[in-house]
């Protein structure tokens, strides 16, 4: 972890960091059991189950309205998972993550008011290569 990355994460509540650790541990467990090659929804169901079995609250496919010009618009955006009402998780099963995927999560954080999100691509041999932690 470089200095800049450490500074970005400074100030996060230790309880949120504990949720992040549980999330990552759960994701590694799911990936180890299933491996790459499935649809995003399979990983979403299994990860949500694993998190709930650890006593964490998980909201799936949470509607994310867009606020524009004094209106709240349902444009069909959904947060894949929100863990403990604090951590946004965007799941992918793609060949490679791109800057656009990262921008998507950052936009979701801004629109939802959350500070921390994870972008997780399960379509990789080693899951650690498919995880991006993003903090506002």
N, C-alpha and C positions, 0 to 999 in steps of 0.2 A: 504494500500500500504506500503510495507516495504521499509527500507532505500535504499537497493540495487536497487529495482525497480525504486524508485524515481530518483536515480542517473543516471540510464540508460536512462530515459526519459529527463533528463536535457539537454538543448541545442537544443531541437527540436523547430523549428520556431513556434511562436504562431499561425500563419496562418495554419500550418499543424495540430496543436492541435485543431483548430476550425473545420477543415475538419473532424478530428477524432470524434469530438463531434457530428457533423451532421450525420456521418456514423452510429455511435452507436444509435442515436435517430431514424434514419431511420430503422435500423435493428430491434429495439424493436417494432416499429410501424408495420412493415411487419409481424413479428412473432406473435404479438397480433392479427392481422387480420387473419392470415392463420393457426397458430398453427403448431405443429409438424406433421410429417407423409407424407409430399410431397417429390417429387424429388428435388435434388439440383437446377435443371434448373428453376423450378417454383420460388424458392426463389431468384435466380439470376435475373430473369426477373423483378420481383416485386421490389427488392432492387434497381436495376438500374433505374427503373421508378421513385421510390420515391426520389432517389438522384438527378436525372435530374429535377424533379418537384421543387426541392429546389434550382435550378440554378447551380448545380455542374456538371462538366464534368465527364463522365464515359466511360471508354473503357471496352468493354466486350470481353472475350476470346482472349486477346492480345497474339500474338505469342511471345514465349520466346526462342530464339535460344541459343544453347550451343556453347561457344567458346572453342575450343580445338586445340592445336598444330597449331595455326595460321589460323584455319578455323572457319567459323561460320556455325553451323549445325542446321537445323530444325529437331529436334527430336520429334516434336509433342507436346511439352509442351506449355500450355496456361495458362495465368493468368486469373482467373475468372473475376475479376474486378480490375481496377486501377482508383482511384478517384482523380480528379484534378492533374493527372500525378505525384502523390506523394505517395499515400497510396494503397498498394496491399491488396486485399481481397480474401482469399481462402474460398469458401463456402463448407460446408459438410452437409449431412443429414444421419448421422451414429449413431450407438448405443452409442458410446463413442469416444471422442478424445484420441489420443495416442501421445506418444513422436515422433513417425514417422510422424504424421501429422504436428507437430511443426517443425520438421527437414525439411519437405517439404517446409514450408513457409520460413524458414531461408535460404534455398537454393535458393528459388525464389528471395528473397531479394538480395542475393549475386550476382546471375546471372543478375538481372535486374538493379542493381545499386541503388535501393530504400533503404531507411533506416527503414521504418516502415510498418508493415503488420498486418493484423488481420486474425485470423483463427476463423471462425464462424460455429458452428454446430447448425442448426435449428431443429434438431430432438431431442429436449429436452423440458421439461415442462416449465422451467424457462430459458430464453435465456441467462441470465447472467452466468449461469453454462456452457454455450457452447461457450463462447468467450475467446480467448487468444490474447493478444496484444504482438507482438514481435518486438523488436527494435535492429538494428545493430549499 
